[in-house]
Amino acid sequence: MTSPSNYSTAPVSEFLLICFPNYQSWQHWLSLPLSLLFLLAMGANTTLLITIRLEASLHEPMYYLLSLLSLLDIVLCLTVIPKVLAIFWFDLRSISFSACFLQMFIMNSFLPMESCTFMVMAYDRYVAICHPLRYPSIITDQFVAKASVFIVIRNALLLSPVPILTAQLHYCGKNVIENCICANLSVSRLSCDNFTLNRIYQFVAVWTLLGSDFILIFLSYTFILRAVLRFKGEGAAAKALSTCGSHFILILFFSTILLVVVLTNVARKSVPMDIPILLNVLHHLIPPALNPIVYGFRTKELKQGCQKLLRCGL
């Protein structure tokens, strides 16, 4: 294992992840709720995917997009949480050079993939409510396939330079990452080189992608609200809004936790460094655990499909 000494000149071949540097006694207490949330996220998303796959009535574009969101949630959870739990339970702090940058790539690209998926889902609801007669001809299976390819390629291509630039830095000293995950800035700070370009590229790329997605989501819901307010039929407005309720709640979960993570990182001098670390971990766990539950309880067809699957399993 590479020595964590600040004065070592040997190239770094692996890193050591130190969760909660100031409060390492938290780890044993946190492992139980994190484990339960992880099992909930895996179980709920897997159940949702199987239900949509087996239930013919759910073979529609809206549910295909929800399946894509569940797949992204599963990959994010499996990328981050098992390693965190391994640190908590077995003190397995080391992570190889390549594994660290693979984790960094997945985290940096999959989170914007989720926001892009929310944007496509918002467009789906916009067409369904504002142009219901044209919905079957616009939102087709082919549209979902093309949108899925766009979501993956856009974010993978634009954010792959982040781990590539970080991997090309020269690591010749300290190899201790004061984080539970291989976050770009946490790793870059260990290099002997100037990483300003890396930091600027990540900031511009991530916020350009997330910002454009949330602007389009906002515009979609603005048009939806304007259309709903014009409905004159009794209960028509409530029925139209109910179809967007689950989607809006998911966006609220995602954006609220992301905003808290950003604010605590901006104010890192005013808060203990362990708080942003914990929030970073929770941001990869809470939305994946809650997303399928919200849709399962609020969508009648999906709820019935899940109940049917569970009855067959029992």
GUGUZA-64915 format. One line per field, with one value per residue (C-alpha): residue number from 1; residue in one letter; chain; z, y, x. Coordinates in pm, 1 decimal, padded with zeros to 6 digits. Each point is the difference from the previous one (the first is absolute). Example, Ala and Ser with C-alpha at 12.3 -4.5 7.8 and 13.67 -1.06 7.14 Angstrom:
n = 1  2
res = A  S
chain = A  A
c3 = 00780.0  -00066.0
c2 = -00450.0  00344.0
c1 = 01230.0  00137.0
This chain:
n = 1  2  3  4  5  6  7  8  9  10  11  12  13  14  15  16  17  18  19  20  21  22  23  24  25  26  27  28  29  30  31  32  33  34  35  36  37  38  39  40  41  42  43  44  45  46  47  48  49  50  51  52  53  54  55  56  57  58  59  60  61  62  63  64  65  66  67  68  69  70  71  72  73  74  75  76  77  78  79  80  81  82  83  84  85  86  87  88  89  90  91  92  93  94  95  96  97  98  99  100  101  102  103  104  105  106  107  108  109  110  111  112  113  114  115  116  117  118  119  120  121  122  123  124  125  126  127  128  129  130  131  132  133  134  135  136  137  138  139  140  141  142  143  144  145  146  147  148  149  150  151  152  153  154  155  156  157  158  159  160  161  162  163  164  165  166  167  168  169  170  171  172  173  174  175  176  177  178  179  180  181  182  183  184  185  186  187  188  189  190  191  192  193  194  195  196  197  198  199  200  201  202  203  204  205  206  207  208  209  210  211  212  213  214  215  216  217  218  219  220  221  222  223  224  225  226  227  228  229  230  231  232  233  234  235  236  237  238  239  240  241  242  243  244  245  246  247  248  249  250  251  252  253  254  255  256  257  258  259  260  261  262  263  264  265  266  267  268  269  270  271  272  273  274  275  276  277  278  279  280  281  282  283  284  285  286  287  288  289  290  291  292  293  294  295  296  297  298  299  300  301  302  303  304  305  306  307  308  309  310  311  312  313  314
res = M  T  S  P  S  N  Y  S  T  A  P  V  S  E  F  L  L  I  C  F  P  N  Y  Q  S  W  Q  H  W  L  S  L  P  L  S  L  L  F  L  L  A  M  G  A  N  T  T  L  L  I  T  I  R  L  E  A  S  L  H  E  P  M  Y  Y  L  L  S  L  L  S  L  L  D  I  V  L  C  L  T  V  I  P  K  V  L  A  I  F  W  F  D  L  R  S  I  S  F  S  A  C  F  L  Q  M  F  I  M  N  S  F  L  P  M  E  S  C  T  F  M  V  M  A  Y  D  R  Y  V  A  I  C  H  P  L  R  Y  P  S  I  I  T  D  Q  F  V  A  K  A  S  V  F  I  V  I  R  N  A  L  L  L  S  P  V  P  I  L  T  A  Q  L  H  Y  C  G  K  N  V  I  E  N  C  I  C  A  N  L  S  V  S  R  L  S  C  D  N  F  T  L  N  R  I  Y  Q  F  V  A  V  W  T  L  L  G  S  D  F  I  L  I  F  L  S  Y  T  F  I  L  R  A  V  L  R  F  K  G  E  G  A  A  A  K  A  L  S  T  C  G  S  H  F  I  L  I  L  F  F  S  T  I  L  L  V  V  V  L  T  N  V  A  R  K  S  V  P  M  D  I  P  I  L  L  N  V  L  H  H  L  I  P  P  A  L  N  P  I  V  Y  G  F  R  T  K  E  L  K  Q  G  C  Q  K  L  L  R  C  G  L
chain = A  A  A  A  A  A  A  A  A  A  A  A  A  A  A  A  A  A  A  A  A  A  A  A  A  A  A  A  A  A  A  A  A  A  A  A  A  A  A  A  A  A  A  A  A  A  A  A  A  A  A  A  A  A  A  A  A  A  A  A  A  A  A  A  A  A  A  A  A  A  A  A  A  A  A  A  A  A  A  A  A  A  A  A  A  A  A  A  A  A  A  A  A  A  A  A  A  A  A  A  A  A  A  A  A  A  A  A  A  A  A  A  A  A  A  A  A  A  A  A  A  A  A  A  A  A  A  A  A  A  A  A  A  A  A  A  A  A  A  A  A  A  A  A  A  A  A  A  A  A  A  A  A  A  A  A  A  A  A  A  A  A  A  A  A  A  A  A  A  A  A  A  A  A  A  A  A  A  A  A  A  A  A  A  A  A  A  A  A  A  A  A  A  A  A  A  A  A  A  A  A  A  A  A  A  A  A  A  A  A  A  A  A  A  A  A  A  A  A  A  A  A  A  A  A  A  A  A  A  A  A  A  A  A  A  A  A  A  A  A  A  A  A  A  A  A  A  A  A  A  A  A  A  A  A  A  A  A  A  A  A  A  A  A  A  A  A  A  A  A  A  A  A  A  A  A  A  A  A  A  A  A  A  A  A  A  A  A  A  A  A  A  A  A  A  A  A  A  A  A  A  A  A  A  A  A  A  A  A  A  A  A  A  A
c3 = 00000.0  -00085.4  00300.9  00093.9  00092.7  -00133.8  -00089.2  -00213.5  -00358.1  -00120.4  -00247.7  00159.5  -00103.9  00236.1  00229.8  00354.6  00061.0  00344.4  00070.6  00254.7  00099.7  00311.5  00107.3  -00096.1  00290.1  -00212.5  -00236.7  00210.1  00073.7  -00362.8  -00146.6  00104.3  -00151.3  -00311.3  -00040.9  00034.2  -00250.9  -00240.0  00022.8  -00045.2  -00307.9  -00158.8  00083.0  -00103.3  -00328.3  -00090.1  00075.8  -00213.7  -00294.3  00019.5  00026.5  -00306.9  -00189.2  00080.3  -00002.2  -00359.7  00095.4  00115.6  -00335.2  -00065.9  -00052.2  00342.9  00176.3  -00226.8  00113.1  00359.8  -00064.1  -00127.2  00317.1  00212.1  -00190.7  00057.7  00371.2  00031.5  -00168.2  00217.7  00318.3  -00091.8  -00089.5  00332.7  00286.8  00009.6  00031.7  00274.3  00192.6  -00049.0  00164.4  00288.0  00063.6  -00095.2  -00005.1  -00369.4  -00074.7  -00295.6  -00355.2  -00310.6  -00229.0  -00287.6  00222.0  00150.8  -00338.4  -00126.5  00300.8  -00070.0  -00362.2  00092.5  00270.4  -00222.7  -00303.2  00151.1  00216.2  -00306.1  -00179.9  00269.0  -00040.1  -00377.4  00052.5  00215.6  -00285.0  -00252.8  00245.0  00038.3  -00378.8  -00002.7  00247.8  -00194.4  -00321.7  00184.5  00155.5  -00251.4  -00319.9  00097.8  -00353.8  -00133.6  00293.1  -00161.1  -00313.1  00186.7  00308.3  -00157.5  00089.9  -00263.1  00169.5  00335.1  -00159.3  -00162.6  00321.9  00200.5  -00241.8  00017.6  00381.6  00021.1  -00275.9  00090.7  00361.6  -00050.4  -00268.9  00166.0  00347.5  -00083.3  -00010.9  00377.1  00112.2  -00296.7  00099.6  00364.3  -00086.6  -00200.7  00300.5  00171.6  00340.7  00188.2  00360.9  00231.9  -00108.5  00270.8  -00136.3  00275.4  -00142.8  -00030.0  -00378.9  -00274.6  -00051.5  -00260.4  00221.8  00293.7  -00224.5  -00195.5  00318.2  00053.3  -00325.5  -00031.6  -00306.1  -00050.0  -00049.7  -00081.5  -00351.2  00144.3  00254.9  -00255.5  -00256.1  00255.3  00126.4  -00348.9  -00144.9  00293.4  00057.6  -00372.8  -00029.6  00323.2  -00061.4  -00352.2  00121.1  00284.1  -00223.6  -00244.3  00289.2  00132.1  -00343.2  -00046.6  00329.1  -00070.0  -00323.8  00177.8  00272.9  -00254.6  -00190.8  00316.0  00110.7  -00326.9  00060.2  00060.5  00055.2  00358.4  00154.0  -00325.3  00151.4  00305.2  -00218.1  -00227.4  00290.3  00172.0  -00298.6  00063.0  00379.2  00028.3  -00250.4  00179.0  00337.3  -00145.4  -00142.2  00338.8  00178.5  -00249.6  -00016.3  00374.7  00107.8  -00279.4  00112.7  00362.1  -00110.9  -00204.9  00277.7  00263.8  -00231.1  -00066.3  00373.6  00087.5  00216.3  00217.7  00037.9  00102.4  -00304.5  00099.0  -00075.8  -00376.3  -00012.1  00157.7  -00228.2  -00304.7  00099.9  00072.0  -00336.4  -00164.4  00221.9  00100.9  -00350.5  -00125.6  00307.3  -00026.0  -00379.0  -00059.3  00320.3  -00098.9  -00345.9  00141.5  00244.2  -00224.8  -00331.8  -00000.6  -00286.6  00146.8  00347.2  -00134.2  -00197.6  00309.0  00206.1  -00270.6  -00013.1  00379.5  00008.6  -00266.8  00195.9  00316.6
c2 = 00000.0  00345.9  00189.6  00285.3  00218.6  00355.2  -00029.8  -00312.7  00043.2  -00345.2  -00000.8  -00068.3  -00333.9  00006.7  00237.1  -00026.7  00122.9  00154.7  00054.4  00271.5  00090.5  00185.9  -00238.3  -00352.0  -00135.2  00090.1  -00284.7  -00282.0  00196.4  00101.2  -00344.7  -00133.4  00275.0  00015.3  -00378.1  00012.3  00284.6  -00187.4  -00317.4  00208.6  00173.6  -00326.2  -00187.7  00276.9  00078.7  -00368.3  -00060.2  00298.5  -00119.7  -00354.2  00130.3  00220.8  -00285.5  -00258.3  00216.9  00058.3  00299.6  00183.0  -00030.6  00371.0  00282.3  00154.2  -00326.7  -00064.6  00335.4  -00098.1  -00325.8  00199.8  00210.3  -00316.3  -00145.0  00319.4  -00008.9  -00362.5  00066.9  00306.6  -00189.5  -00298.2  00232.0  00186.8  -00173.5  -00350.7  00160.6  00233.7  -00294.7  -00198.0  00287.0  00014.4  -00374.9  -00139.1  00307.2  -00066.3  00352.2  -00064.7  00049.3  -00054.9  00284.0  -00127.5  -00083.0  00347.9  00172.1  -00239.2  00091.7  00367.8  -00037.0  -00174.8  00254.3  00298.2  -00128.7  -00186.8  00286.1  00226.7  -00301.4  -00002.7  00371.3  -00049.5  -00288.0  00229.0  00254.3  -00259.2  -00112.4  00363.5  00028.8  -00322.8  00152.3  00328.6  -00177.9  -00220.4  00300.2  00281.1  -00208.7  -00316.3  -00080.9  00009.8  -00193.4  -00349.0  00127.2  00202.1  -00209.1  -00338.3  -00291.8  00128.5  00341.7  -00163.1  -00202.0  00310.2  00201.5  -00275.2  -00005.2  00380.7  -00005.9  -00249.0  00139.4  00368.9  -00041.3  -00271.2  00198.0  00340.2  -00122.7  -00267.8  00269.6  00052.3  -00338.4  -00001.8  00335.9  -00108.8  -00332.9  00180.5  00204.7  -00103.3  -00160.3  -00023.4  00071.5  -00047.4  -00267.7  00046.0  00124.0  00167.0  -00117.1  -00316.8  00022.4  00096.7  00348.7  00195.5  00285.9  -00228.7  -00203.9  00292.8  00170.2  -00289.1  00063.3  00177.9  00191.2  00299.5  -00123.8  00333.1  -00113.6  -00315.3  00197.6  00259.3  -00264.5  -00196.6  00313.4  00126.3  -00339.3  -00122.1  00325.2  00057.4  -00345.4  00017.5  00363.1  -00064.9  -00304.5  00188.9  00298.5  -00232.7  -00174.5  00338.7  00107.1  -00329.7  00038.8  00366.9  -00096.0  -00287.7  00232.0  00253.9  -00275.1  -00146.6  00337.3  00019.1  -00333.7  00052.4  -00353.8  -00098.3  -00174.8  00021.7  00224.9  -00222.7  -00310.8  00161.7  00119.2  -00338.7  -00155.4  00239.5  -00028.6  -00299.6  00143.9  00336.4  -00167.1  -00193.0  00320.1  00166.5  -00281.2  00014.0  00378.0  00064.4  -00244.8  00122.9  00360.8  -00088.5  -00180.1  00302.3  00251.2  -00199.4  -00033.9  00374.8  00065.6  -00275.8  00246.8  00055.0  -00365.3  -00310.3  -00174.1  -00321.0  00152.8  00047.1  -00350.9  -00149.9  00201.4  -00116.7  -00361.5  00059.7  00169.9  -00329.4  -00195.3  00189.6  00084.0  -00358.7  -00133.8  00238.8  00029.9  -00342.9  00025.5  00336.5  -00126.6  -00330.3  00164.4  00283.6  -00181.9  -00228.0  -00226.8  -00044.6  -00065.3  -00268.6  -00155.8  -00014.6  -00156.1  -00259.9  -00081.6  -00033.5  -00226.8  -00222.5  -00010.2  -00102.1
c1 = 00000.0  00129.3  00112.5  -00233.6  00292.9  -00005.8  00368.0  -00010.6  00116.6  -00114.1  -00291.6  -00336.7  -00154.2  -00298.3  -00185.5  -00132.5  -00355.7  -00046.6  -00369.6  -00078.3  00357.9  -00118.0  -00277.0  00101.9  -00208.7  -00306.1  00072.2  -00143.6  -00317.5  -00050.1  00059.1  -00343.7  -00221.7  00220.0  -00028.3  -00377.9  -00027.1  00228.4  -00210.4  -00315.4  00143.3  00114.5  -00320.1  -00241.4  00174.2  00037.6  -00369.0  -00096.1  00211.6  -00138.9  -00356.3  00035.5  00166.1  -00270.3  -00314.3  -00111.7  -00216.7  00315.4  00177.5  -00037.9  00254.6  -00059.5  00085.5  00298.3  00142.7  -00066.9  00188.3  00297.2  -00006.9  -00004.7  00297.3  00198.8  -00090.6  00111.8  00335.6  00065.0  -00085.1  00217.7  00287.8  00005.6  -00178.7  00163.6  00344.1  -00123.9  -00145.9  00322.0  00187.8  -00249.1  -00016.8  00339.8  00225.0  00078.4  00117.8  00228.6  -00121.8  00210.4  00097.2  -00218.4  -00299.1  00009.6  -00016.7  -00266.8  -00212.1  00068.9  -00110.8  -00326.1  -00085.9  00077.1  -00189.6  -00295.7  -00130.7  -00041.8  -00148.9  -00270.7  -00071.4  -00017.3  -00244.7  -00216.5  00008.1  -00121.8  -00270.0  -00111.4  -00026.1  -00204.0  -00248.2  -00005.7  -00101.4  -00252.2  -00179.3  00050.3  -00025.1  -00190.6  -00117.3  00355.8  00148.5  -00012.5  00177.2  00268.3  00082.0  00064.1  00225.2  00242.1  00002.3  00085.1  00282.0  00150.0  -00040.3  00173.8  00295.0  00020.7  -00006.6  00286.4  00221.3  -00039.8  00101.4  00261.6  00182.8  -00015.6  00096.2  00257.7  00275.4  -00045.0  00144.2  00240.2  00150.9  00015.6  00165.5  00268.5  00109.2  00323.1  -00064.8  00326.8  -00084.6  -00295.0  -00247.1  -00264.7  -00335.4  -00201.0  -00328.6  -00210.7  00005.1  00245.1  -00136.7  00194.6  00114.9  00083.2  00230.6  00145.3  00117.6  00242.0  00186.8  00331.5  -00125.3  -00223.2  -00359.0  -00167.7  -00097.9  -00156.7  -00201.8  -00118.4  -00101.1  -00201.9  -00176.4  -00089.3  -00098.3  -00210.3  -00185.4  -00057.3  -00160.1  -00198.5  -00099.0  -00127.9  -00195.7  -00168.2  -00081.7  -00178.6  -00178.3  -00114.5  -00124.2  -00186.8  -00183.2  -00071.6  -00176.8  -00175.5  -00128.6  -00123.0  -00182.3  -00154.5  -00134.3  -00194.4  -00176.6  -00369.7  -00118.5  -00079.9  00299.3  00198.6  00266.7  00045.8  00023.1  00257.6  00213.6  -00017.4  00177.4  00291.2  -00000.5  00232.8  00245.1  00005.1  00065.6  00295.8  00149.9  -00052.0  00190.2  00285.1  00037.4  -00045.3  00270.3  00227.3  -00052.9  00079.8  00318.6  00108.6  -00073.9  00185.6  00299.7  -00003.7  -00017.5  00250.4  00197.9  -00307.6  -00107.0  00196.6  00147.8  -00177.6  -00342.7  00061.6  00148.8  -00312.6  -00230.5  00196.3  -00057.3  -00369.6  -00046.1  00096.6  -00238.9  -00315.4  -00137.5  00056.9  -00181.1  -00294.9  -00049.9  -00162.6  -00204.1  -00148.4  -00094.8  -00122.9  -00239.7  -00118.1  -00043.2  -00303.6  00112.7  00348.1  -00138.0  -00232.8  00285.0  00223.5  -00278.7  -00057.6  00373.0  00021.1  -00307.1  00153.4  00327.0  -00179.4
